[in-house]
Amino acid sequence: MNLMSPEALEAALRAIGEERYHILHPFHHMLHGGKLTKGQVQAWALNRYYYQASIPAKDASLIARLPTPELRREWRRRLEDHDGDGVHPGGVERWLALTDGLGLDRDYVVSLKGLLPGTRFAVDAYVQFVRERSLLEAIASSLTEMFSPNIISQRVSGMLRNYDFVTAETLTYFTPRLTQAPQDVAFALSYVKAHADTVEKQEQVLAALRFKCDLLWAQLDALHVAYVEPALPPPGAFRP
Ligand SMILES: O=C(O)c1cc(C(=O)O)c2c(n1)C(=O)C(=O)c1cc(C(=O)O)[nH]c1-2
């Protein structure tokens, strides 16, 4: 690989999303296309809770390694987006409003007892990646958020149209994400474009984004195998 301009690097990052973001996964198509039962949608929300709940842990470990107040302030905003400020609910709390709206017991969701092993391993791999890899790779791994407004729009409009058990209120988690994600991306992308200034670093940021796409994909694979086809939930996992 030759050294790319920052613009060419951004194009290469976007091409990774075109190729492997979870918007292409069959489970996503079934979810927004109205092809799932209520129990299968509950399984999705319950498992995805672990992703939401783990995001602040990965952001906190990233903040700990940022070298300046300016950088830490920028990343701290994400912690507030997810954890809230004690007055306004954050994303984790809003995700529980979603699982409430789908009729799941909150204590059961938070206990993680019904989680698929595949979800646990994929999410834990993200937190560990951010803790152990370089700051540049850790920041680059957040860049799937470049692609999330698209999948969120598709999911929200499709679910509202196709399921009588889903209301706009149930899905309010997603509304703030449509403005928060582009704000997150503006910073992370400009950081990556400025700091990936060698071929080796450019290869690392591209690999970090592929890794992140893969762990999002693996979460939907786990749901598909357990609840759609061949529908074999592992021992102890949530049963609709
Ligand atoms: O709905 C989605 O498909 C989706 C995807 C992603 C993503 O691409 O990582 C995030 C979110 N949602 C999300 O809600 C969110 O808070 C979030 C934080 C992060 C991150 O890596 O820091 N990704 C995502």
The ligand as an SDF file (V2000), in Angstrom:
LIG
                    3D

 24 26  0  0  0  0  0  0  0  0999 V2000
  -27.9040    1.4110   15.6690 O   0  0  0  0  0  0  0  0  0  0  0  0
  -26.8320    1.0390   15.2430 C   0  0  0  0  0  0  0  0  0  0  0  0
  -26.7160    0.2220   14.3220 O   0  0  0  0  0  0  0  0  0  0  0  0
  -25.6300    1.6130   15.8890 C   0  0  0  0  0  0  0  0  0  0  0  0
  -24.3620    1.3600   15.4040 C   0  0  0  0  0  0  0  0  0  0  0  0
  -23.2580    1.8910   16.0800 C   0  0  0  0  0  0  0  0  0  0  0  0
  -21.9680    1.5870   15.4800 C   0  0  0  0  0  0  0  0  0  0  0  0
  -21.9130    1.5710   14.2350 O   0  0  0  0  0  0  0  0  0  0  0  0
  -21.0090    1.3030   16.1760 O   0  0  0  0  0  0  0  0  0  0  0  0
  -23.4680    2.6280   17.2690 C   0  0  0  0  0  0  0  0  0  0  0  0
  -24.8020    2.8570   17.6470 C   0  0  0  0  0  0  0  0  0  0  0  0
  -25.8430    2.3680   16.9710 N   0  0  0  0  0  0  0  0  0  0  0  0
  -25.1280    3.6030   18.8200 C   0  0  0  0  0  0  0  0  0  0  0  0
  -26.3150    3.8020   19.1190 O   0  0  0  0  0  0  0  0  0  0  0  0
  -24.0990    4.1160   19.6310 C   0  0  0  0  0  0  0  0  0  0  0  0
  -24.3890    4.7510   20.6500 O   0  0  0  0  0  0  0  0  0  0  0  0
  -22.7640    3.8720   19.2670 C   0  0  0  0  0  0  0  0  0  0  0  0
  -21.5560    4.2130   19.8760 C   0  0  0  0  0  0  0  0  0  0  0  0
  -20.5920    3.6540   19.0970 C   0  0  0  0  0  0  0  0  0  0  0  0
  -19.1390    3.6750   19.3020 C   0  0  0  0  0  0  0  0  0  0  0  0
  -18.4610    2.8770   18.6410 O   0  0  0  0  0  0  0  0  0  0  0  0
  -18.6460    4.4430   20.1470 O   0  0  0  0  0  0  0  0  0  0  0  0
  -21.1440    3.0390   18.0340 N   0  0  0  0  0  0  0  0  0  0  0  0
  -22.4670    3.1570   18.1160 C   0  0  0  0  0  0  0  0  0  0  0  0
  1  2  2  0
  2  3  1  0
  2  4  1  0
  4  5  1  0
  4 12  2  0
  5  6  2  0
  6  7  1  0
  6 10  1  0
  7  8  2  0
  7  9  1  0
 10 11  2  0
 10 24  1  0
 11 12  1  0
 11 13  1  0
 13 14  2  0
 13 15  1  0
 15 16  2  0
 15 17  1  0
 17 18  1  0
 17 24  2  0
 18 19  2  0
 19 20  1  0
 19 23  1  0
 20 21  2  0
 20 22  1  0
 23 24  1  0
M  END
$$$$
